[in-house]
Amino acid sequence: MLLLRHIPFLKAVFLHSVTAFGGPQAHLGMMLKTFVRRRPYITEHELMEYNAFCQLLPGASSTQTLTLIGYKRGGVPLAVLTLIIWMLPACILMGSLSFLLEYIDQRKLGTDIFKFIPSMAVGFLAYAAITAFPLAIKNTITWIIMISGAAATYFLFGQPWVIPALIVSAGIATNFSHKRIPQVEQKPRKIKWWNFWLFGIIFIVAGIVSEMARTHDWPNRKPINLFENTYRMGSLVFGGGQVLMPMMYEQWSVRPEVLKAKDRNPDAVQIDEKDLYNAMGIVRAVPGPVFSIASFTGGMALKDMGTEMQVIGCLIGMIAIFLPSALLVLFFFPIWSNLKKYAAVYRSLEGINAAVVGIMIASTIYMMKDISFSDDRPIGSLISVLVIFGTFLLLNFTKIAAPFIVVACFLLGYFFQ
């Protein structure tokens, strides 16, 4: 009965979920319009503080911000309901794509409408890297972190430890200097970290069980591996969907081929590179969180196990990618007033943001290399390169919405045989 009085708010969340295009930055502007100005569910100051807090956490920042609005309005029950309503439409659309993709590809239509979607996805990633650059790279240490991070990511692409190691080491590196961000607040009270245990327990148990399944060659172990892979990415990704997608590409398209070549784990979860590229492009035209791509990857990962398992794969992907974000934001927010007194938190964020930019730059170059010259005809490779740069220029210098760019690339693939 208590939730009935929140129906107008939940209706606003649903309308936001089916109209919010453009990623976290655009989502914030729409939240300002919907939840602050249209109906004052929170103040502008609260919204900006929530957003700043969520930038400190791994996971889907716009999802976490919206979850906090629900938490502020009605506690944990409304926060969970807000999260479900926000992510469900996009996840249903992307999960459905894992079933429909084969019916709308070249074999069924006589043309490859997705031909230039991968190139467009690289253009989006390049735009994200360039946009984040001036916000993250401001001094010598951030330059060093960005360059070393880009080099390590590019040359070690396919190694599962690279991105987590870069994020952790970057956060440590920027804590050696106390001059830029000194500790000036009074000594914070002791934080009760037991709230963090559930997140950590799931992370550790999932990793152990997944490794046991691999080493002991458990039958039908893919769902276990899928949950662990997705939960780990949702737990470690800083920078939102722009960083999540290169991590998925490395984990499920590049690394499985490396493992097979070494005769290790030949049954690793694997998603065709072309299918993943297509999803990375199409998710730009879907309203809601970019993290919804996990419902597609979950379905594709278990596709060879039958329709029922493919549906389960979509659910595993959806739950595993958003669960870390929800646990972190709901457990850390009650101690935010104490946590934000630690200068070490902000110093770490400085290094993490620099590492994220390096990862995005290296991923852009790596993926551009794979795409640009993959076409059998020179004209096809040339158009792929033009689509990459055209997408970047349109995003950077015009106000054309992302869905229109996606539609244009579909049409280009349809008419270019």
C-alpha positions in Angstrom: 0.0 0.0 0.0 2.9 2.4 0.8 4.1 2.0 -2.8 0.8 3.1 -4.2 1.6 6.7 -3.4 4.7 6.4 -5.5 2.9 5.4 -8.7 3.3 8.9 -10.3 7.0 8.7 -9.6 7.3 5.2 -11.0 5.4 6.4 -14.1 7.9 9.1 -14.5 10.7 6.5 -14.3 9.1 4.4 -16.9 8.6 7.3 -19.3 12.3 8.2 -18.7 13.4 4.7 -19.5 11.7 4.7 -22.9 12.9 8.1 -23.9 16.4 8.4 -22.5 18.7 8.3 -25.5 22.4 9.4 -25.6 24.2 7.8 -22.7 24.9 9.0 -19.1 25.6 12.6 -20.0 22.3 13.0 -21.8 20.5 10.9 -19.1 21.6 13.4 -16.5 20.1 16.3 -18.4 16.9 14.4 -18.8 16.8 13.6 -15.1 17.2 17.3 -14.4 14.2 18.0 -16.5 12.0 15.1 -15.3 12.8 14.7 -11.6 13.8 18.2 -10.7 12.0 20.8 -12.9 8.8 19.0 -14.1 8.1 17.5 -10.7 10.4 18.3 -7.8 11.1 14.8 -6.5 14.6 16.0 -5.5 16.5 19.3 -5.7 19.1 20.2 -8.3 21.8 20.2 -5.7 20.8 16.7 -4.6 20.8 15.4 -8.1 24.3 16.8 -8.8 25.6 15.4 -5.5 24.2 11.9 -6.4 25.8 12.0 -9.8 29.2 13.1 -8.3 29.0 10.3 -5.8 28.2 7.7 -8.5 31.2 8.7 -10.5 33.3 7.4 -7.6 31.8 3.9 -8.0 32.3 1.3 -10.7 29.2 0.4 -12.6 26.4 2.2 -14.5 26.5 5.8 -13.2 23.2 7.0 -14.6 21.5 3.8 -13.3 23.0 4.3 -9.9 21.9 8.0 -9.9 18.3 7.1 -10.7 18.4 4.3 -8.1 19.4 6.9 -5.5 16.5 9.1 -6.4 14.2 6.1 -5.7 16.1 5.4 -2.5 15.6 9.0 -1.4 11.9 8.9 -2.1 11.0 5.5 -0.6 14.0 3.6 0.8 15.4 0.3 -0.5 12.0 -1.2 -1.8 11.4 1.8 -4.1 15.0 2.0 -5.1 14.9 -1.7 -6.3 11.6 -1.1 -8.1 13.0 2.0 -9.7 16.1 0.1 -10.9 13.9 -2.7 -12.4 11.6 -0.3 -14.3 14.6 1.7 -15.6 16.6 -1.3 -16.9 13.8 -3.6 -18.1 12.7 -2.0 -21.4 16.3 -1.7 -22.7 17.2 -5.2 -21.6 14.1 -6.7 -23.2 15.0 -5.0 -26.5 18.7 -6.0 -26.4 17.8 -9.5 -25.2 15.4 -9.9 -28.1 18.1 -8.8 -30.5 20.1 -12.0 -29.6 17.1 -14.0 -31.0 16.4 -11.7 -34.0 19.9 -10.9 -35.2 20.2 -14.0 -37.4 16.8 -13.2 -39.1 17.9 -9.7 -40.1 21.4 -10.4 -41.3 22.8 -10.8 -44.8 21.5 -14.4 -45.3 17.9 -13.4 -44.8 17.7 -10.0 -46.4 20.2 -10.5 -49.2 22.2 -7.6 -47.9 24.2 -6.8 -44.8 22.4 -3.9 -43.1 24.9 -4.2 -40.2 27.9 -3.7 -42.5 28.9 -0.3 -41.2 27.5 -0.5 -37.6 30.8 -1.8 -36.2 32.6 1.2 -37.8 30.0 3.5 -36.3 30.5 1.9 -32.8 34.2 2.7 -33.1 33.3 6.3 -33.9 31.2 6.5 -30.8 34.1 5.1 -28.7 36.6 7.6 -30.2 34.2 10.5 -29.4 33.9 9.3 -25.8 37.7 9.1 -25.5 38.2 12.6 -26.9 35.4 14.1 -24.8 36.8 12.5 -21.6 40.3 13.6 -22.3 40.2 17.2 -21.1 38.2 16.2 -18.0 40.7 13.6 -16.9 44.1 14.6 -18.2 45.2 17.7 -16.3 48.8 17.1 -15.0 51.9 15.0 -15.4 50.9 12.0 -13.5 47.6 11.7 -15.4 49.5 12.0 -18.7 51.8 9.2 -17.6 48.9 7.0 -16.5 47.0 7.6 -19.7 50.0 6.8 -22.0 51.1 3.7 -20.1 47.5 2.5 -19.8 46.9 2.9 -23.5 50.1 1.0 -24.4 49.5 -1.8 -21.9 45.9 -2.2 -23.1 46.8 -2.3 -26.8 49.7 -4.7 -26.6 48.2 -7.0 -23.9 44.7 -7.0 -25.4 43.2 -10.4 -24.6 44.7 -10.8 -21.2 41.9 -10.8 -18.5 44.0 -9.1 -15.8 45.1 -6.0 -17.8 42.1 -3.6 -17.3 41.5 -4.4 -13.6 45.3 -4.1 -12.9 45.4 -0.7 -14.7 42.4 0.6 -12.7 43.8 -0.5 -9.3 47.4 0.7 -10.0 46.2 4.1 -11.4 44.1 4.7 -8.2 47.2 3.9 -6.1 49.6 6.0 -8.2 47.7 9.3 -7.7 47.6 8.8 -4.0 51.4 9.4 -3.6 51.0 13.1 -3.9 49.1 14.9 -1.1 49.6 18.4 -2.5 46.9 18.6 -5.3 44.1 17.2 -3.1 45.1 17.5 0.6 43.2 16.0 3.5 41.8 19.2 5.1 38.7 17.9 6.7 38.5 16.8 10.3 39.3 13.1 10.8 36.3 11.1 9.6 34.5 8.7 11.8 35.2 5.0 11.4 33.3 3.4 8.5 31.4 0.2 9.1 32.6 -1.9 6.1 30.4 -4.9 6.9 27.8 -3.6 4.4 30.3 -4.1 1.7 30.7 -7.8 2.4 27.8 -9.1 0.4 29.2 -7.5 -2.8 32.6 -9.0 -2.0 31.3 -12.4 -1.1 29.4 -12.7 -4.4 32.5 -11.6 -6.3 34.8 -14.1 -4.6 32.4 -17.1 -4.6 31.5 -16.5 -8.3 35.2 -16.4 -9.2 36.0 -19.6 -7.2 33.1 -21.6 -8.6 33.7 -20.4 -12.1 37.4 -21.5 -11.9 36.4 -24.9 -10.4 33.9 -25.4 -13.2 36.6 -24.7 -15.8 39.4 -26.7 -14.2 37.2 -29.7 -13.5 35.4 -29.4 -16.9 31.9 -29.4 -15.4 29.2 -30.1 -18.0 27.1 -27.1 -19.1 29.4 -24.8 -17.1 28.8 -21.8 -19.5 26.0 -20.2 -17.4 28.4 -20.2 -14.4 31.2 -18.7 -16.4 28.9 -16.2 -17.9 27.7 -15.0 -14.5 31.2 -14.6 -13.2 32.5 -12.8 -16.3 29.6 -10.4 -16.3 29.5 -9.7 -12.6 33.3 -9.1 -12.6 32.9 -6.6 -15.4 30.0 -4.9 -13.7 32.2 -4.7 -10.5 35.3 -3.2 -12.1 34.2 -1.0 -15.0 34.8 2.7 -14.4 33.6 5.1 -17.2 30.3 3.5 -18.0 29.2 1.7 -21.1 32.0 3.2 -23.2 34.5 1.1 -21.2 32.2 -1.9 -20.6 32.0 -2.6 -24.3 35.7 -2.9 -25.0 36.0 -5.1 -21.9 33.3 -7.4 -23.4 35.1 -7.4 -26.7 38.3 -8.4 -25.0 36.7 -11.0 -22.8 34.4 -12.7 -25.2 35.8 -12.1 -28.7 39.6 -11.7 -28.4 40.5 -13.8 -25.4 38.7 -17.1 -26.4 40.7 -17.2 -29.6 43.9 -16.8 -27.6 42.9 -19.6 -25.3 42.0 -21.9 -28.1 45.3 -21.2 -29.8 47.1 -22.3 -26.6 44.8 -25.4 -26.2 43.5 -23.9 -22.9 39.8 -23.7 -22.1 38.5 -24.3 -25.6 34.9 -24.2 -24.3 35.2 -20.6 -23.0 32.2 -18.3 -23.4 32.6 -16.8 -26.8 30.6 -14.3 -28.9 31.3 -13.7 -32.6 33.1 -10.5 -33.1 30.7 -9.3 -35.8 27.7 -9.9 -33.6 29.2 -8.0 -30.7 30.1 -5.1 -32.9 26.5 -5.0 -34.2 25.2 -4.9 -30.6 27.6 -2.2 -29.7 26.2 -0.1 -32.5 22.5 -0.9 -32.0 22.5 -0.2 -28.3 23.2 3.4 -29.2 19.7 3.6 -30.7 18.0 1.9 -27.7 16.7 4.2 -24.9 17.9 3.4 -21.4 21.2 2.2 -20.0 24.0 1.2 -22.3 24.7 -1.7 -19.8 21.6 -3.3 -21.3 24.0 -4.8 -23.9 24.7 -7.5 -21.3 21.3 -9.0 -21.9 22.3 -9.4 -25.5 25.7 -10.9 -24.7 24.1 -13.3 -22.2 21.7 -14.6 -24.8 24.4 -14.9 -27.5 26.8 -16.7 -25.0 24.2 -19.5 -24.4 22.6 -19.5 -27.8 24.1 -22.9 -28.7 22.4 -24.5 -25.6 18.9 -24.0 -26.9 16.1 -21.4 -26.7 15.4 -21.9 -23.0 19.0 -21.5 -22.0 19.3 -18.5 -24.3 16.5 -16.8 -22.4 18.3 -17.7 -19.1 21.4 -16.2 -20.6 19.6 -12.9 -21.2 18.5 -12.9 -17.5 21.9 -13.8 -16.2 23.5 -11.0 -18.2 20.9 -8.5 -17.1 21.2 -9.4 -13.4 24.9 -9.9 -13.2 25.8 -6.6 -14.8 23.4 -4.4 -12.8 23.7 -6.2 -9.4 27.2 -4.8 -8.5 26.0 -1.3 -9.3 23.0 -1.7 -7.1 24.8 -3.3 -4.2 27.6 -0.7 -4.2 25.4 2.4 -4.4 22.9 1.3 -1.8 25.5 0.1 0.6 27.9 3.0 0.2 25.4 5.9 0.0 24.5 5.8 3.7 28.1 6.3 4.6 28.7 8.9 1.8 28.8 11.8 4.3 31.8 10.1 5.9 33.4 8.7 2.8 33.6 12.1 1.0 35.8 13.4 3.8 38.6 11.1 2.6 40.9 13.0 0.1 42.2 9.5 -0.9 38.9 8.8 -2.6 39.3 11.8 -4.9 42.9 11.2 -5.5 42.1 7.6 -6.6 39.4 8.8 -8.9 41.9 11.1 -10.6 44.1 8.2 -11.5 41.2 5.9 -12.4 39.7 8.5 -14.9 43.1 8.9 -16.6 43.4 5.1 -16.9 39.9 4.9 -18.4 40.9 7.4 -21.1 44.0 5.4 -21.9 41.9 2.2 -22.1 39.3 3.9 -24.4 42.1 5.2 -26.7 43.8 1.9 -27.0 40.5 0.1 -27.6 39.5 2.5 -30.3 42.8 1.9 -32.2 42.7 -1.8 -31.7 39.1 -2.1 -32.9 39.7 0.3 -35.8 42.5 -1.9 -36.9 40.3 -4.9 -37.0 37.4 -3.1 -38.8 39.0 -0.8 -41.3 40.7 -3.4 -43.5 38.3 -6.3 -43.0 36.3 -5.7 -46.2 37.3 -7.7 -49.3 36.9 -4.6 -51.5 39.0 -1.4 -51.2 35.9 0.7 -51.5 34.3 -1.1 -48.5 37.4 -0.5 -46.3 37.4 3.2 -47.4 33.7 3.6 -46.5 34.3 1.9 -43.1 37.0 4.5 -42.3 34.8 7.3 -43.5 32.0 6.1 -41.2 34.3 6.0 -38.2 35.4 9.6 -38.8 32.0 10.7 -39.9 30.4 9.4 -36.8 33.0 11.2 -34.6 32.5 14.5 -36.5 28.7 14.4 -36.3 28.8 13.7 -32.6 31.4 16.3 -31.9 30.2 19.2 -34.1 26.5 18.7 -34.5 23.4 18.1 -32.3 22.3 15.1 -34.3 20.9 12.5 -31.9 22.6 9.1 -31.8 19.6 7.1 -33.1 19.6 9.1 -36.3 23.3 8.2 -36.9 22.4 4.5 -36.3 19.6 4.6 -38.8 21.8 6.3 -41.4 24.4 3.5 -41.0 21.6 0.9 -41.5 20.6 2.6 -44.7 24.2 2.8 -45.9 24.6 -1.0 -45.3 21.3 -1.7 -47.1 22.2 0.3 -50.2 25.8 -0.5 -50.4 26.1 -4.0 -51.8 
